[in-house]
Amino acid sequence: MPELLSSTAKEFALAELPHWSLSEDGNAIERTFTFRSFARAFGFMSSAAIVAEKMNHHPTWTNTYNKVEVLLTTHDAGGLTEMDFKFARRLDKLFDA
């Protein structure tokens, strides 16, 4: 099972992800991605789903028209692990591509 990150480790990792924020309970990170259209938002979700399957790490997310809201946490660990930050970096790269 992945190891939970300390508060200091969370802050350090989050500092490298300027568009992400810590959830209110401190057990997840979240970001809203905004696209030019629904089709682009859906395309992003499709690409992200492939990454999620390969990593065996699945986001909690919603899509409303051109926005995709993503919440990342490691459910079986009960909070944030390095896997969440790794996946966030992958999502940022997909968004910037």
N, C-alpha and C positions, 0 to 999 in steps of 0.2 A: 504494500500500500504506500502511496506517495506520502511524504512527510509534510506536515503543516509548516507554513512559514511563520517566523516570529514577526512581531510588529515592525521591528527595524528592517527585516528583510522585505516585508511588504512595501514599506515606504521607499526603500532603495529601488526595488523593481518598478514601482509605480512612477517614480521620478523619470524613468526611461520611456514611459508611455504617456505623453502629455495629454492625449485625448481621452484617456480612461480615468475613472474615479473609483474610489473605494465605496462600496455600498454602506448604507447606514449601520448595519450590524458588523461591518468589517470582515465579513466572511466571503465576499465576492467582489469582483471588479465589473464595471459596467461602462458601456459606450453606446451612443446613438450614431449610426452611419446614415448620412443623407445623400441621396442620389438624384439624378436629373429626371428619373422616371420610375414607374413601378417595374418595368421590364429590367432595368439595370439593378434595382434592389433585389429582384428575384434571381437574377443571374449571379449576383454576389452570394446570395444564400445557397444557391446550387453549388458554386465553387467551394464555399466554406463547408458545406456538408461533406464533400469529398475529403477535405482536410480533416474534418472531425472524425470521419470513419477511419482514416489512416492512423490518426493519433489515438483512436479509441477514447476520445474526450469530447463530449457533446454539450453544446451551449444551451442555455435557456434563452429563447429569443422570440421576438414578435416582429411582424411586418405590417405596417400601415402605409399604403401607397408607396411613397418614395423613401420611407424611413425603416431602418432595421435596428431595433433595440436589442443589445446583446448583454447577457449577464453570465459571467464565468465563475464557477466554483468547482471544487472537486468534491462531489457528493459523498463518495465513499470514505474520504478523509475528514469530512465535516468542516471544510473551509478552504482557504487558499493554499495552493501548492505551486511549485515552479511550473507545473504543467499548464496552469491557467495563464500565466504570463507568457509562456512559450506560444500558446494558442492565440493570445491577444496580439503578439508580434506578427504571427502569420496572417491574422485577419487584417491588421494594418497594412501589410504588404499587398494583400489581395485588393484592398480598397485603393491603394496608391497606384496599382498596376494599370 
